[in-house]
C-alpha cells in the first residue's frame, strides 16, 4: 500500500515569503503548473482516493490532480489542515524577527497537537483504505510533522523545508510505514527515471 504526501503548489504568499497558516490563499499560476507536473508523474501509480486539507490551496491541488488522473474521488479531512501560526501568520521573515525576536509566536498551535492530529488522520485512513493507494494533499508543517513521527525526528519539522508540490512516498507493509523518498518534485523524480 502506497501513500503519497503531496504539498500544495505555490501561492502568492509562498512567493512573497509570508508565513502561511490557516489563511485561504489560492494557488498562483506557477502553483497550478507545479501541480499539473506532479499529476503527470502521479499517473504511474494506481491511486484509489485523494484526501485533502480543507484549505483552498490544497483543495485546488487535489482537484487538478483528480481531473488529470481520471476523476478520482476526493475526501476532505480537517486534520490535514496547516498549522495555525497565530499572530505570525501573514508575516515575512523580517516581520517575524521584528515582532517575535525570541521566535515564540503568540497563539501558535503547539507541535505536539499538530503531530497528534496529522498522524491520527494518516493512521485512520491507512486502516480504512487498507491495501489501496492513497494520495494526501496537505501543507508543509503538517506533512513535516508526519515525517518527523515516522523517522523519530531524523527528518521533518525544523530540518526539512518542503518545496511546493513536493511528494513524499510512503509504503505500508504489514503494520510498518516506510518512507521511500521525501521532498521530491515531479521534475526531480522524472530526471531520476530518465537519467
C-alpha positions in Angstrom: 0.0 0.0 0.0 1.4 3.4 -1.0 0.6 6.8 0.5 1.9 9.9 -1.1 2.0 13.1 0.9 1.8 16.0 -1.6 2.4 19.6 -0.6 0.1 22.0 -2.4 1.5 24.2 -5.3 2.8 27.7 -4.9 0.7 30.6 -3.7 1.4 34.3 -3.9 2.1 34.2 -0.1 4.7 31.4 -0.7 6.3 33.5 -3.4 6.4 36.6 -1.1 7.9 34.6 1.8 4.9 35.1 4.1 4.2 32.5 6.8 1.0 30.8 5.6 -1.2 29.0 8.2 -4.9 28.8 8.1 -5.5 31.6 5.6 -7.3 30.5 2.5 -4.9 31.6 -0.2 -5.4 30.1 -3.8 -2.7 28.7 -6.0 -1.0 31.1 -8.3 -0.2 30.4 -12.0 3.1 28.8 -11.1 1.5 26.6 -8.4 -1.1 25.3 -10.9 1.8 24.4 -13.3 3.6 22.6 -10.5 0.6 20.5 -9.6 -0.1 19.7 -13.3 3.5 18.4 -13.5 3.0 16.4 -10.3 -0.2 14.9 -11.7 1.7 13.8 -14.8 4.2 11.9 -12.6 1.5 10.5 -10.3 -0.3 8.9 -13.2 2.1 5.9 -13.0 0.5 4.9 -9.7 -2.9 3.4 -9.1 -4.5 5.9 -6.7 -7.9 5.0 -5.3 -8.6 8.1 -3.3 -7.4 11.6 -2.7 -7.7 13.1 0.8 -7.2 16.8 1.1 -6.9 19.5 3.7 -10.0 21.8 3.6 -7.8 24.9 2.7 -8.3 26.3 -0.9 -4.6 25.8 -2.0 -4.7 22.1 -1.1 -8.2 21.6 -2.5 -7.3 23.3 -5.8 -4.2 21.0 -6.0 -6.4 17.9 -5.3 -9.0 18.9 -7.9 -6.3 19.4 -10.6 -4.8 16.0 -9.9 -8.2 14.2 -9.7 -9.1 15.7 -13.1 -5.7 15.0 -14.7 -5.6 11.4 -13.4 -9.2 10.3 -14.0 -11.7 12.0 -11.7 -10.7 10.1 -8.5 -13.0 10.7 -5.6 -11.8 13.5 -3.2 -12.3 13.4 0.6 -11.8 16.4 2.8 -10.0 15.9 6.1 -9.8 18.8 8.6 -6.9 17.1 10.5 -4.6 17.6 7.5 -5.1 21.4 7.7 -2.0 23.5 8.1 -0.5 24.5 11.5 -2.1 27.6 13.0 0.8 30.2 13.2 -1.3 32.6 15.3 -0.3 36.2 15.2 2.7 35.4 13.0 0.6 34.3 10.1 0.9 36.5 7.0 4.3 37.9 8.2 7.5 37.8 6.2 10.7 36.5 7.9 11.8 40.1 8.6 8.4 41.0 10.2 8.5 37.9 12.3 12.0 38.7 13.6 10.9 42.2 14.4 7.7 41.3 16.2 8.8 38.0 17.7 12.6 38.2 18.3 12.5 35.2 20.6 10.8 33.1 17.9 7.8 32.4 20.1 4.7 33.4 18.1 1.6 34.4 20.0 -1.3 31.9 19.5 0.6 29.3 17.6 -0.6 25.7 17.5 1.8 23.5 19.6 3.8 21.0 17.7 2.5 18.1 19.8 -1.1 19.0 18.9 -0.3 19.3 15.2 1.6 16.0 15.1 -1.1 14.2 17.1 -3.9 15.2 14.7 -1.9 14.6 11.4 -0.6 11.2 12.5 -4.0 10.2 13.8 -5.6 11.1 10.4 -2.9 9.2 8.5 -3.3 6.0 10.5 -7.1 6.3 10.3 -7.0 6.3 6.5 -4.4 3.6 6.2 -6.7 1.4 8.2 -9.9 2.5 6.4 -8.5 2.1 2.9 -6.0 -0.7 3.8 -4.4 -2.1 0.6 -5.5 0.8 -1.6 -3.1 3.6 -2.6 -3.9 7.0 -1.1 -2.9 10.4 -2.1 -2.9 13.0 0.7 -2.7 16.7 -0.2 -1.6 18.9 2.7 0.8 21.6 3.8 4.5 22.0 4.8 4.2 21.9 8.6 1.5 19.2 8.6 3.5 16.9 6.3 6.7 17.6 8.2 5.1 16.6 11.4 4.2 13.2 9.9 7.8 12.7 8.5 9.2 13.6 11.9 7.0 11.0 13.6 7.9 8.3 11.1 11.7 8.9 11.5 11.9 9.7 15.2 12.7 13.3 14.2 15.6 12.5 11.8 13.8 14.4 9.1 10.7 16.7 9.1 9.9 19.6 11.3 12.7 22.2 11.7 15.0 20.0 9.5 13.3 19.7 6.1 12.0 22.8 4.3 9.4 21.2 1.9 9.2 22.5 -1.6 5.9 23.4 -3.2 4.3 20.5 -5.0 6.8 18.1 -3.5 6.0 14.5 -2.9 6.9 12.1 0.0 6.1 8.5 -0.8 5.3 6.1 2.0 4.8 2.4 1.8 2.9 0.3 4.4 3.9 -3.3 4.7 2.1 -5.2 7.5 2.0 -2.6 10.3 5.1 -0.7 9.4 5.2 2.5 7.3 8.5 3.2 5.5 9.5 6.4 3.7 10.7 5.6 0.1 11.5 9.2 -0.7 10.6 12.6 0.6 10.5 16.3 -0.6 10.9 15.4 -4.3 9.3 17.4 -7.1 7.9 15.7 -10.2 10.8 17.2 -12.2 13.4 15.7 -9.8 11.7 12.3 -9.9 11.4 12.3 -13.7 15.1 13.3 -14.0 15.9 10.2 -11.9 13.8 7.9 -14.1 15.2 9.4 -17.3 18.8 9.6 -16.0 
